[in-house]
Amino acid sequence: MRELVRHGLYVMTTHADEEADADDFSVFDVESAILTGSIVERQKEAETGEWKYVISGEAVDGREMAVVAKFGTSAKCCISLLYMRNNGGQAHCENCGRTGVQVRPVTRSYGRGATLLVIEKVPVISCPHCGASYLTAKTLHEIARIKLHRRSMSKRRTVAVAEFVSTQQTG
């Protein structure tokens, strides 16, 4: 798994990317945790029989973090359970193994309030069969670079922000 991460042969789900951002971790922290960490738990999926691994390691700044990863159908590293491969034909979803994943340009937001950064045209890989969405290692590195150089790479824009307020009680 470490060798795959060293060579950028992994993808990360959009959910994992959002969780990392919420906890102020970057893709480099995730890589560091895998490269410095150790497997603390093995979990077997009841439905698929697949093994996933909880890896405890250190972020770049020394904070402890855990990463969930598995090997996809092409034996590549899958952070938060997913990976995409391309064998010269149509790309396959590593979650369900079916062909036809699509790359969609999406707008993603990182941070909150005064630190909010909106990045447009982020290539997100999506599977129309199982609904999985994920980012490649290359994309994650570019996002980290944009975040690091946000002042020189972004333009100031006024944006409308609305808050969802439910009119009915839930629960």
N, C-alpha and C positions, 0 to 999 in steps of 0.2 A: 504494500500500500504506500509506503514511504517513497519508494522509487517512482511510482506513478505520479505522486504529488510533486516530487522533484522535477519531473519532466512535463508538468502541466497537463497530465492525462487524467483529468477529472472534471466533473461538473458539479454545480451546487444548485439545489432547488431555490426558487425565488423566495420561498418561505424561510429557508435557512439564511439567505442573504438579509432578509428583513429582520430576523431575530438577531443576527450578528450586529446589524446597524443599531438596533434598539439597545443592545448591551455595549455599544461603542467598541465593537470588534471589527477589524478589517479582514480582507481575504488573507493578508499576510499573517494575521493572528491565527486564523484557522489552519493555514499551512504549518505554522510554527507548532501548534498544538499536536498536529499529526506527526510531525517530524521529531518532536521532543518527547511525545507522550507514550503511553502504553495502554494496551487494551485492558479495561477494567471490568468489562461485562460483554458476554456474547448472548445475543437474543435470537431465537429462531421464530420466524414468522409462521404462524399456524396454517394459514391458507396456502402459502407458496413454498414453504419449507426452506426459504432463503435465510441465510445467516446475516445479521447486521452486528456491528461492533460499536461499543461505546468506548471512545478513546479519550483519556484524560491527559492533558498536557498543558504547556505554558504558552500564553500569548507572547508576542514580541516584548512587551513590557513586564513580563513575569507573572501576570495574572493567570490563575488557574482557569481552565475552561474545558468543556467536554464537547466532543464532536461525534455525531453518529454517522457511520459510513458503512458501505458494503461493497462487494464486487458486483458489477453489473453483468449482464448476459455475455458481454465480451471481455470479462475479467479485468475491467478497468475500475478505478476507485470512484465510488459514488458517495458524495457527501450529502447527507440527508436523503439517501435512498435512491437517487436517480443518476443515470448516465446516458448519453447518446453516442452512437457510433456511426460511421459512414464507411461502407465497404465498396466505394466506387459507384454505388447505386443509390437507392433511396435510403435515407437515414432511418435508423431503428430506435425506438424508445426502449431504454434499458429497464424501465419499470414494467412494461407489459410485453416488450419484445416485438411489437407490431411495427410495420413500416408506415411512413407517411408523416413523421414529425415535421413541423413547420417552424420557420424562424419568423417571428413577428417583431417589428419595431414598436416598442412601448415607451411610455413616459413613466419614469420611476422617481419617487421622492425619497430623500434621505434627510434625517434630522428633523427638528421641529422649531417653530418660532423663528427667531433671528438666525438660527443656524440652518434653516431649511435650504436644501439644494435640490433643484429639479433637473433631472438629466433626461433629455429627449432622445428618441430613436435608439434605445437600448435593445440590442438583439436578444430576444427571449425565445428559447426553444420550447414549443408546445406540442403535446401529443393530443390529437383529436379523439383518440380512442379511450384513454384512461384519464385525461385531464391534467396530466403532469406538466409542470412548467419549470424550466431551469435555465441557468446561466453557465456558459463555459468558463474555464479558468482564464482564458484570454480576455473575455468580457469582464470578468471580475477584477482582473488586474487593471484594465483600462478605467473601470469605475473608481478603483482606489486611486489611480493617478489623477483623475479628474477631481476627486474629493480633496486630494493633497494640494492641487494647484487651482483650486476653485476660483480664487480672485482673478487670476489671469485667463482662465478658460471659460468663465461664465459672463453672461450679460445680465444686468439688472432689469427686471420687468415687474410691473405691478400685476398681481394676480388676485382674482376674487377667491375668497375662502368662505365656505359655508359649513355650518355644523348641522348634522343630522339630529333632529329631535323627533322622537316618536310621539305620535298623538294618542297612542293606546298603551295601556299597561301590558307588559309581557309577564308571563310566568304564571 
